[in-house]
Amino acid sequence: MEKNFKLETDTIWNFEERGNWSTHRGDYPGNWSPYVPKNIILRYSKEGELVLDQFVGSGTTLIEACLLNRRIIGCDINDRALSICSDRIKNLSKMDNVFLKKRDARNLYNIKDGSIDLICTHPPYANIIKYSKNLKEDISLLDIEEFYVAMKDVAKECYRVLKKEKYCSILMGDTRKRGFIIPLAFNVLNIFMNSGFKLKEIIIKQQHNCKSTEYWRDISIKRNFYLIAHEYLFVFKK
Ligand SMILES: C[S@@+](CC[C@H](N)C(=O)[O-])C[C@H]1O[C@@H](n2cnc3c(N)ncnc32)[C@H](O)[C@@H]1O
């Protein structure tokens, strides 16, 4: 178990050490620190409740949900991600508490309306990190306008499967093109609000250990822009 864990109490989160307890590993592209789902799961769900991560990647949310005695549905379109996940949770939970499915987050068929207690997820951010070469369901391959269209369907599915009065938390970052910021996160925030969600929290999460940071540092000074060093964790209520 991690040492000296304290629940976050304000809206700026900073985890310099990613966290490597249990079967957590920081080896999947764009993985998030286990401290993020741990905080969200503890604050917004109870033991035995059903958590969904429909962009499950290497299973960071799955692992935390198992350790915290929640039931969990993890989905991804990537076979490699699903196989990493099943490896990392096989000894952590009774398998009848874990449902791992190959699904497109825009179409969560077989997940019933109003059946999920908490959504805790971390989608790709348009075409920044690519998760496959040519999977047609992979939204990390889309350009920015197509990405917004995809996120409308994601938000609609989130709203459909979540129980009333329950929470949906998603992590999003921005990007920069030709020197100017593209506010992906604020646009996705609006998409979720337009799907019916109420905005409970905006949390700023500082970013660490980004592989590209050192490459961009000198260029950012020469070309006069700041390196993006934060992401947004939005918490919505249905
Ligand atoms: C940012 S990663 C998630 C990382 C995860 N939080 C972790 O710690 O490992 C996003 C994931 O979304 C998946 N993905 C891309 N398009 C998808 C879609 N349409 N439906 C479900 N998953 C998708 C990718 O394969 C990738 O594993």
PDBQT file of the ligand as one rigid body, heavy atoms in Angstrom, charges set to zero:
ROOT
HETATM    1  C1  LIG A 301      -5.196   7.969 -22.243  1.00  0.00    +0.000 C 
HETATM    2  S1  LIG A 301      -5.335   6.248 -22.559  1.00  0.00    +0.000 S 
HETATM    3  C2  LIG A 301      -5.954   5.641 -21.021  1.00  0.00    +0.000 C 
HETATM    4  C3  LIG A 301      -4.822   5.386 -20.052  1.00  0.00    +0.000 C 
HETATM    5  C4  LIG A 301      -5.273   4.814 -18.708  1.00  0.00    +0.000 C 
HETATM    6  N1  LIG A 301      -5.896   5.831 -17.877  1.00  0.00    +0.000 N 
HETATM    7  C5  LIG A 301      -4.070   4.235 -17.966  1.00  0.00    +0.000 C 
HETATM    8  O1  LIG A 301      -3.700   4.722 -16.879  1.00  0.00    +0.000 OA
HETATM    9  O2  LIG A 301      -3.443   3.306 -18.509  1.00  0.00    +0.000 OA
HETATM   10  C6  LIG A 301      -6.722   6.201 -23.608  1.00  0.00    +0.000 C 
HETATM   11  C7  LIG A 301      -7.184   4.815 -24.096  1.00  0.00    +0.000 C 
HETATM   12  O3  LIG A 301      -8.354   5.001 -24.921  1.00  0.00    +0.000 OA
HETATM   13  C8  LIG A 301      -8.395   3.940 -25.871  1.00  0.00    +0.000 C 
HETATM   14  N2  LIG A 301      -9.355   4.314 -26.920  1.00  0.00    +0.000 N 
HETATM   15  C9  LIG A 301      -9.189   5.063 -28.045  1.00  0.00    +0.000 A 
HETATM   16  N3  LIG A 301     -10.352   5.170 -28.721  1.00  0.00    +0.000 NA
HETATM   17  C10 LIG A 301     -11.290   4.492 -28.002  1.00  0.00    +0.000 A 
HETATM   18  C11 LIG A 301     -12.679   4.278 -28.144  1.00  0.00    +0.000 A 
HETATM   19  N4  LIG A 301     -13.366   4.758 -29.197  1.00  0.00    +0.000 N 
HETATM   20  N5  LIG A 301     -13.332   3.550 -27.202  1.00  0.00    +0.000 NA
HETATM   21  C12 LIG A 301     -12.650   3.029 -26.128  1.00  0.00    +0.000 A 
HETATM   22  N6  LIG A 301     -11.330   3.193 -25.942  1.00  0.00    +0.000 NA
HETATM   23  C13 LIG A 301     -10.655   3.930 -26.860  1.00  0.00    +0.000 A 
HETATM   24  C14 LIG A 301      -6.942   3.784 -26.296  1.00  0.00    +0.000 C 
HETATM   25  O4  LIG A 301      -6.724   2.491 -26.837  1.00  0.00    +0.000 OA
HETATM   26  C15 LIG A 301      -6.199   4.035 -24.956  1.00  0.00    +0.000 C 
HETATM   27  O5  LIG A 301      -5.929   2.791 -24.328  1.00  0.00    +0.000 OA
ENDROOT
TORSDOF 0
